[in-house]
Structure formats: structure tokens, C-alpha cells
């Protein structure tokens, strides 16, 4: 049930990001899977998170049109970084999660921008990357904590549903 919840959230974020949030506006929105990767790193063990990260990374690499493997690599490294950071920091801290989300968005934005600069056919002015990355970091810092709360609350709902589904019945089979 937990795998199903994670896969549904992952696919919903991918579809939402690629269909509704695309456009030619000046807003530079970040990858919505970054807060989800931070959530998986902070609250779930690798056996529950790695399959979802691999599927989500492959889906984003296939859809993004960029260098294949960049999103998958970023998600796995971001997960490892969050798992390392929570060894030293308290997961329930109110300030920790927004900082982890912001750091994850910074990391992903820089890696994706760097891969675009390195593989561009024409020289790219590096100073044009700064407004895009800073806009993505700002959006990630503002909306990332709300997405994290949504993921945490959703997991609690799934856990309660799983607990009630597998609850032991009385010997008389009375619900």
C-alpha cells in the first residue's frame, strides 16, 4: 500500500508538472519531485524509496528531453544526501525540512543547468543561468514545505487505512 501511495504521488507530480506547469512564462518553476525525494529520504528506508526513485527518475529523464540519466542521478544522490544529513539532524524539526528541500532544489537546479551548459552546441553565457536557478530556489523554498506537509499527511492517511484494513477481527467475526 505504501509503494502504491508513493507511485501515485510520483506519477501525479510528473503529470502535473509536465502538463499544467509548462509554458513560456517568466516563472522558472522547479522540479516538483525534489521535495518528494527529500520526503522519501527523511521518512523512508531505501527498500521503500529506491524503486520509486528509479521509476520517477527514469520517467522524468524520458519526459524532460534533456540528458538521459541526469534526473535519476540527481534523485539518487539527493536521497543519499538527505539520508546522510538526518543522521545529524532531527527529522521532526520545523526548520530542517524547508532547508533540506531548498538544498535539494539548489543541487538539482545546478546539476541540470550545468549539464545543459556543458552539452550545448553553442557557447552559453553562464550569467544567464543565475536568474533561472535563483527563481527555482525561491519557488522551492516557498512551496516545498507545503508539499512536504502534504506528503506526510497523505502517508498518515495511508497508514491508517492499512491499519484498519488489516485490523484483527473479533473471534465471532463481528466487525
BELFEN-V193972 format. One line per field, one symbol per residue. psi: psi as a letter, one per 30 degrees, with the letter a starting at -180 (. if undefined). burial: + if it has 16 or more other ideal C-beta (glycine too) atoms within 10 Angstrom, else -. Layout:
# BELFEN-V193972
psi: ???
burial: ???
This chain:
# BELFEN-V193972
psi: eeeeeeeeeeeeeeeeefefgllglfkjlljffeeeeeeeeefkleffeeeeeeeeeeeeeeeegakkfeeeeeeeeeeeeeeeeffflkegkefeeeeeeeeeeeeeeeeeeeeeeegkflkkkfffeeeeeeeeeeeeeefeeeeeeeeeeeeeeeeeeeeeegkkllfghk.
burial: ----++--++--++--+------------+++++++++++++++----+--++-+++-+++--------+++-+++-++-+++-++----------++++++++++-++-+++-+-------------+---+-+++-+++-+++-++--+---+--+-----------------
